[in-house]
């Protein structure tokens, strides 16, 4: 079975679907235009880059990643494991990220994570496989599947940017929790990944007024 991928053509199709399914998205598309599709490397390198980026600024993550890529040009798990802790710390990885990287590399080498098998799994099973590794939580796995494998129907419910954007999109008095965001997103199936791209795009265009109250006429669905 050929799996549907969110490529450039399907992103346009998805945005048309979202505009018809949700008038708020139709409005946002007129206001801010379409989002760009994002990509990241597949395999160990893609997930390792996600680990590098956890809890640091974009600038710091890029600097660390460039040093790590210079130290491990192949970005193969066996070559990563061949580095000493001191070498990995020297490129800027924290002790925790060294442990996470070693855990991920070991899971790949020992077959617990099989990137070649991912495309044959549904979203839940793929996320379950990836989150076996220490340091790979649901959000990291979801982002990887969206950007590295083009999964079209992922909604990372724990993403703060999506939560804030959804609150403004739907004019909610309070920020939705992950469960409510996922309930709101049901109408966006089967293109929730495209909905996430549009919400992030919308969030970047908004003033940072998350702590301010909405107007009195604001209502919840």
N, C-alpha and C positions, 0 to 999 in steps of 0.2 A: 504494500500500500504506500502510495506517495503522500508524504505528510505536507500539509499546507504550510508555507513559509511566508513570513511577513517581509516580502521584498518591496522594492519601490512601486511596482505595479499594484501589488495587493494593498500597500499602504493607501494609495489613492482610492481603491475600492472600499477599503475599511472606513476611511474618513467620510465617504459618501453615505455608507451605511449608518455611521454614527450620527451624522447630521439629520438623517431621516428618523432614526430611532429616538433621538433626544434633542428637543428644540434648544436646550442650553448649549449643546455642542455646535448646533448650526449657528447660534449667535457668536460663540467663541471663535469659530473658524472665520467669520466675517471680521471680527475684531482683531485677531492676531495672526491669521493665516495658518497654513498647514505646518506641522512640525517636520523636522528632518528625521529620517531613520538613523538609528545608532547601530554601530557594529563593534564587536570586540573579538579577540582571537579565541578559537576553540581550544579545547583540551586543557592540559595542565597550566600552560602559560596564561590562558584567559582567567582561570580561577585564581591563580597566584596573583595576577594583577589586581583582582578584586580584594584579596587579602591585604595586599600592600596598601590599598586605598582606604582601608577601614580606619575610621576615627582620626584621620589626618586631612589637612587641606589638599585641594587638588594640586597645588604647586608642589607641596612636599611629596605627595604620592608620585608625581611624575619624576621628580628628582631621584627618589629612592628606586623607582622602577628602572630608570635608565642605568643606574649603577648596578642594579641586580642583573639586568640584561647583559651588561658588559662582563660581569663576573661569570654568568651562566648563559653564553650566547645561544646554545641549543634550546634552552628552556625545557629540557627533557628531565623528567623526575629523577632518573638515575644520576644525572649530572648535578642536579640540585642536592641530592643526598650526599654526593661526594664532597661538597663544601663543608668545612668545619663551622661550628657555631660562631667562632670568632670571625671567620670570613663573612658570614651572613650578617652578623651584627655590624661589621665594618661598612657595609653598603647602606645601613640605616634601618634595618629590620629590628624591631623590638624583640625581646626575648619571647614574648607570646607569639609573635608572627613567625619567628624561627620555628617554634614548636608546631604551629599550624601548617607551615609549609612542609615540614618533615612529615607530619601526619598525612597530609594530602598526597605527597609524593609516594609515601609507603602504600597508601590505599590504592594508588594507580599501579604501582609496580607489582603489588601482590594480588591485583585483580578485583578488589572490592569495588573500585570505581572503574567502569569500562566505558570510556567516551565513545567507542565504536558502537556500543549497544544503546546509547541514549536515544537516538532517533527512532528506535523501535518501541520506546516506552511512552505511556501517556504522561501528562504533566505531573500528576501526583507521584507516580513511580519514579520518574526522573529526579524529582526533588528529593524523594526519599533516598535514592542512591547517592546523590551529591552531598546530602547533609550527614552522611556517615562520618565524613572527615571533620576533625576538630577545627573550629574556626569558620566552618561553612554552615551558616544558618539559613533559614528559609528565604530571607531577603536576598542574600548573596546568590543562592541557587536560582531564585526566580529571575534576578537581573541577568545572570549568566545565560539562562535558557532564552530569555528575550533577545539579548544582543548578540550572543555567539551563535545560537541555533535558530534565531528568527521565529521562535514560538509565537503564534498570533494571539493566544487567548490567556495571557498571564496578567494578573493584577496584584502587584506587591502591596498587600494591605497594610504593612507596617511602615511604608515609606512616608516620612513626614511631609515631603513636598507634595505628594499625591493627596494626603489627608487635608492639607491646607487648601490646595487648589479645589478639591471637591467641596469643601465647606463654602468657598466663595462661589463656585459654580452653581451650587444648589441653594445658596443663601441660607445656610443653616446657622442657628444661633450658637451652637457649640461645634467644636471639631468632632467629626465622626471617629469612633474607634475603628479598629481594623474590621471587626465584624459588620459594622454598619456600612463601611466603605464597600465591602464585598457585596452586601445586599443592594446598595445603590448601583453597583457595577453589573448586576445581573442583566439589565436591559442592554448593556453594551456587548454582550456575547454575540458572535464568536470572535470579536475583535477587541478584547480588553487590552491587549498590548498596545494597539494603536490608540486606544482611549488613554492609556497611561502616558504615551508620548505626547498626546495633545494636552493633557493636564500639566505635565512638566513644562511644556512650552507656554501654556497659559500662566503658570506660576511665575515664570521668569519675567513675564510682562506686567505683573501686578505690583502695586506698591506694597511694601511690607507692613500691612496694617492688621496682622493676625490678632493682635491684642485688643484692637478697637471693636466696639460693638457694632452690629449691623443696624440698619435703619429700622425704626419701629414696625414698618410694614413687612419686614422679612418674615418668611414663613418656612416651615419644614414640610417635606413631602409626606 
